[in-house]
Amino acid sequence: MLRKALVLLLTLVSLAVTPPALASPGRAVVLEERVLGDRMVELLVRSPALDADVGVRLLLPKDYGAKPGKRWPTLYLLHGCCSAAEGHIEWTTYSDVEDYTKDLNALIVMPEAGDVGFYSDWLSGPAWETFHLTELRRLLEQRYRSGHERAVAGLSMGGFGALSYAARNPGMFRAAASYSGLVHTTFGGEPATTGILNLIAAFGEDPLKLWGDPVAQARIWAAHNPYDLARRLRGIPVFLASGNGEPGPLDPLGAAFDPLEQTLGAQAVVTADRLREVGVKVTTCLYGPGTHTWPYWERELHRSLPMLAKALGVPFTPPEALPAAC
């Protein structure tokens, strides 16, 4: 046990003092690297695709230091919108993911995705998909021994990102999970698309620079929409979870009704039906009462992690009893 601890300590120290890589055209580089705990590493990454420096947080596998030649299955864990450029720290700040996954032998990657980046290469603006799935993926493979077994999960905007990324890049991910995700961007027609456009505008961005006009560029909207991309998710397991907006068991006394979660819950229902219709292996936890808040997303991460670990080929015994089935 002591030897194992010393090996891990030496590995983390070596990470902390590794100098930044030299920049090369079209490749992301690590500008800063800080060790924040036994497993947690904080990166500042310069991205040509974003023309910006952004944060990425890693949770190292438990045996990372003891197996210096091993490549690791990798779980991408995506954040939601409106995070004031701190989205990459949300999972470790507001959930128990660090402790809950302490015995999971997989690399967990939590990248920044902007307030309203929508996990997309904008028509004019940041190229988040290129950053995450090309620049960051290559950096993780070259510097942190990320392997080719990958899964992706996310909450809210990140739930959209998880399913959209998996569908748009067949073969890249072995499983995908969405917690209260925006999984049907045109559900209900104009009110839905207008809501997305207004959200982007509220953050000072030109909303038409994302996917264009919802009518004139309907093909571009559909090319990113998990509902429309359902057929491309065949072959991997998908997990969908959402509440219905009514205050539930994890909400404080007196909590208000949540219309956002109600809408996302309705999207989850029709998207799950569509996935089943086209032959996707989908597991749902449409748990009824529940709001758009962290206690529910943490619980659904617990519920879905055995599926994600199995897809990655990683043995995983939950540290506590799983929540009751939906």
Residue pairs with C-beta under 8 A, 6 or more apart in sequence:
4 65
4 66
7 65
7 66
8 38
8 64
8 65
8 66
9 65
10 65
11 64
11 65
11 68
12 35
12 38
12 41
12 60
12 65
13 35
15 33
15 35
15 41
16 33
16 34
16 35
18 30
18 33
20 29
20 30
20 31
20 32
20 33
21 29
21 30
21 143
22 29
23 29
23 46
25 48
26 48
26 135
27 48
27 135
27 138
27 139
28 45
28 46
28 47
28 48
28 49
28 131
28 135
28 136
28 138
28 139
29 45
29 46
29 139
30 43
30 44
30 45
30 139
30 143
31 44
31 45
31 46
31 53
32 42
32 43
32 44
33 41
33 42
33 43
33 44
34 41
34 42
34 43
35 41
35 42
36 42
37 98
39 59
39 60
39 61
39 62
39 64
39 98
39 102
40 57
40 58
40 59
40 60
40 92
40 98
41 57
41 58
41 60
42 55
42 56
42 57
42 58
43 55
43 56
43 57
43 58
44 53
44 54
44 55
44 56
45 53
45 54
45 55
45 56
45 135
45 136
45 139
46 52
46 53
47 53
47 54
47 131
47 135
47 136
48 135
49 121
49 126
49 127
49 128
49 130
49 131
49 134
49 135
50 126
50 127
50 128
50 131
51 126
52 126
54 85
54 88
54 111
54 112
54 131
55 85
55 86
55 88
55 89
55 111
55 112
56 88
56 109
56 110
56 111
56 112
56 136
57 88
57 89
57 91
57 92
57 109
57 110
58 107
58 108
58 109
58 110
58 144
59 92
59 97
59 98
59 101
59 107
59 108
59 110
60 107
61 72
61 104
61 105
61 106
61 107
62 102
62 103
62 104
62 105
63 70
63 105
64 72
64 107
64 145
70 145
71 141
71 145
71 146
71 147
71 148
72 105
72 106
72 107
72 144
72 145
72 146
72 147
73 105
73 106
73 107
73 147
73 149
73 150
73 151
73 312
73 313
73 314
74 106
74 107
74 108
74 109
74 140
74 146
74 147
74 149
74 150
74 151
74 312
75 106
75 107
75 108
75 109
75 150
75 151
75 152
75 153
75 308
75 312
76 109
76 110
76 111
76 132
76 150
76 151
76 152
76 153
76 154
76 162
76 165
76 173
77 91
77 97
77 108
77 109
77 110
77 152
77 153
77 154
77 158
78 110
78 111
78 113
78 119
78 152
78 153
78 154
78 155
78 157
78 158
78 159
78 161
78 162
79 87
79 88
79 90
79 91
79 110
79 112
79 113
79 154
79 155
79 157
79 158
80 87
80 90
80 154
80 155
80 156
80 157
80 158
80 159
81 115
81 116
81 118
81 156
81 157
81 199
82 115
82 116
82 199
82 203
83 90
83 115
84 115
85 112
85 114
85 115
87 112
87 113
87 114
87 115
88 110
88 111
88 112
88 113
89 110
90 110
91 97
91 110
92 98
92 110
94 294
94 298
95 294
95 297
95 298
95 301
96 298
97 108
97 298
97 301
99 319
100 301
100 302
100 305
100 318
100 319
101 108
101 305
102 319
103 316
103 317
103 319
104 305
104 309
104 314
104 316
105 314
105 315
106 309
106 312
106 314
107 140
107 144
107 145
107 146
109 136
109 140
109 146
111 131
111 132
111 136
113 119
113 128
113 132
113 157
113 158
113 161
114 126
114 128
115 203
116 157
116 199
116 200
116 203
116 205
117 126
117 128
117 157
118 128
118 157
118 160
118 161
118 196
118 200
118 210
118 224
119 128
119 129
119 132
119 157
119 158
119 160
119 161
119 164
119 165
120 128
120 129
120 164
120 210
120 211
120 224
121 127
121 128
121 129
121 130
122 128
122 209
122 210
123 208
123 209
123 210
123 211
123 212
123 217
123 220
124 206
124 209
125 205
125 209
125 210
129 165
129 168
132 165
133 165
133 169
133 172
137 146
140 146
141 147
149 174
149 311
149 312
149 313
150 172
150 173
150 174
150 312
151 173
151 174
151 175
151 176
151 177
151 308
151 311
151 312
152 161
152 162
152 165
152 166
152 173
152 175
152 176
152 177
153 159
153 162
153 176
153 177
153 178
153 179
153 239
153 301
153 304
153 308
154 160
154 161
154 162
154 177
154 178
154 179
154 181
155 178
155 179
155 180
155 181
155 297
156 179
156 180
156 181
156 182
156 264
156 292
157 181
157 182
158 181
159 177
159 178
159 179
159 180
159 181
159 182
159 183
160 178
160 181
160 182
160 183
160 185
160 226
162 176
162 177
162 178
162 181
163 176
163 178
163 181
163 183
163 226
163 229
163 233
163 238
164 224
164 225
164 226
164 229
165 172
165 173
165 176
166 172
166 173
166 176
166 233
166 236
166 238
167 226
167 229
167 230
167 232
167 233
168 223
168 224
168 229
168 232
170 232
170 235
173 236
174 236
174 311
174 312
175 236
175 237
175 238
175 239
175 307
175 308
175 310
175 311
175 312
176 233
176 236
176 237
176 238
176 239
177 238
177 239
177 240
177 241
177 300
177 301
177 304
177 307
177 308
178 226
178 238
178 239
178 240
178 241
178 268
179 241
179 242
179 296
179 297
179 300
179 301
179 304
180 241
180 242
180 243
180 261
180 264
180 265
180 292
180 296
180 297
181 226
181 240
181 242
181 264
181 267
181 268
182 264
182 267
183 226
183 227
183 240
183 264
183 267
183 268
183 271
184 192
184 225
184 226
184 227
184 267
184 270
184 271
185 192
185 193
185 196
185 221
185 224
185 225
185 227
186 192
186 193
186 214
186 221
186 222
186 225
186 227
186 228
187 227
187 263
187 266
187 267
187 270
188 263
190 214
192 263
193 214
193 221
196 207
196 210
197 207
197 208
197 214
198 207
199 207
200 206
200 207
200 210
201 207
211 217
211 220
211 221
211 224
212 220
212 221
214 221
222 228
222 229
223 229
226 233
226 271
227 267
227 270
227 271
227 274
230 271
230 274
230 275
230 277
230 278
230 280
231 278
233 275
233 280
234 278
234 279
234 280
236 280
236 281
236 311
237 281
237 282
237 283
237 307
237 311
238 275
238 280
238 281
238 282
238 283
239 282
239 283
239 284
239 285
239 300
239 303
239 304
239 307
239 308
240 268
240 271
240 272
240 275
240 282
240 283
240 284
240 285
240 286
241 268
241 284
241 285
241 286
241 287
241 296
241 300
241 303
241 304
241 326
242 261
242 264
242 265
242 267
242 268
242 286
242 287
242 290
243 258
243 261
243 265
243 286
243 287
243 288
243 289
243 290
243 291
243 292
243 296
244 261
244 262
244 265
244 286
244 288
244 289
244 290
245 257
245 258
245 259
245 260
245 261
245 262
245 263
245 265
245 290
245 291
245 292
246 257
246 258
246 288
246 289
246 290
247 255
247 256
247 257
247 258
247 289
247 291
248 287
248 288
248 289
248 290
248 291
248 296
249 289
249 290
250 290
250 293
250 295
250 296
250 299
251 289
251 290
251 291
251 293
251 295
255 291
258 291
258 292
258 293
260 292
261 290
261 291
261 292
264 292
265 286
268 284
268 286
269 286
272 282
272 284
272 286
275 282
276 282
283 304
283 307
284 326
285 300
285 303
285 326
286 326
287 296
287 326
290 296
299 323
302 318
302 322
302 323
303 322
303 323
303 326
305 316
305 318
306 316
306 318
306 322
309 315
309 316
310 316
